[in-house]
Amino acid sequence: MAIIHATDQTFEQEILNGVVLVDFWAAWCGPCKMIAPVLEEVDAEIGNEVKIVKVDVDTNQVTAENYQIMSIPSLLVFKDGELKGKTAGFMPKEDLIDFIRQY
């Protein structure tokens, strides 16, 4: 499954079904750039188990505020639209997969 870029308008629809990992990021954020290829690897490895959605906090401030995003990258896991877990900062691929699979 390809990584989806959500907006304030499409976010709620994207998290409704199944397990969804949401990456809140910004173009100017160094750690966000570091985690981007890790997300690609996670998608390649377990994309059948999880949908990955990216939200640019600079252009989608309503969604970022709704989920009280204070630092980026922030990674949130939703299951069928319900927030299940939240972490911030860079994470190696194996740790990220373990984090997702908790839910």
N, C-alpha and C positions, 0 to 999 in steps of 0.2 A: 504494500500500500504506500502511496506517496505521502510525503509530509504536507499537511494542509496549512495554509496561512489564513487565519480567521480574523475577522474584524469585529467591532462592537456589534454590528448588525447580524453577523452569522455565528457568533460564539456559542450562544445557548443551543442552537441547532446542532452544532458540531459535537457537543459533549453528551448528547442525550442517550446514545446507545453504546453498550459495551464499555470496555476499559479504554480510557483516553488519557494520554500524557500531554499536558499543556506546558509549553515553554514560553514564559514571559521574558522578552529580550528587547534589546535596542541595538541599532547599528554601531553606536559609539562604544559599546561595552566589550572590553577585552575578554573577560571570561565567557561571555555569550558567544564570541567568535570561536573560542576554544571548544565549547560544548557542541557547536553545530555539526562538526563531522562525527562526533560520538552519537548524536541523534540519528544521523544517516545510517551508521552502523547498526544501531538498535533497530531501526526500521527494517533494515535488510535481514537482520537475524530473527526478530520476533514481531515483524509487522502484521503477521496473521493473528497475533494475540492482542495487540494494542494499536490504537490509532494515535498518531503524533500530530499535535496541532501547535503552531507557533503564533504568538500574539505580540506584535510590536507595541511596546508600551507608549512610545511617542505618538503614534497615530491612533491608538485605541485606549485612550485614557479612562473611559468609562468602565470598561471591563477590568482594567488594572486596579482602579479604585474599588470596584465591587468586591474584589478578592484581596484587598489590602496588601498589594504588592509594594514592599518597601525596598527590596534589593533585587537585583537581577544578576544572572538568570535565576528566576524562581520556577521551580518545576512542581506542578500540581497534578495529582492523579484523581480522575473522576471515574466512577462506575455508574453507568446508567443515569448520568446527570447529577449524581451526588458526590460532593468533594470527600475524598477518602484520605488523602495524604498530601503533604506539602514539604518541600525542601528548597534550599537556596544554595547557589554556588555551583562550581564545577564538580562533576562526578565522573569517575572512570566508567567505562561501558559496563563492566561486570557488576559494579555497585548499582548503577542505574537500572539494569535489568532486574536485580534482586529487589530494588525499591518498587518497581512496577509490579513484580510478581507477588508482592505481599497482598495485593488487592485483587 
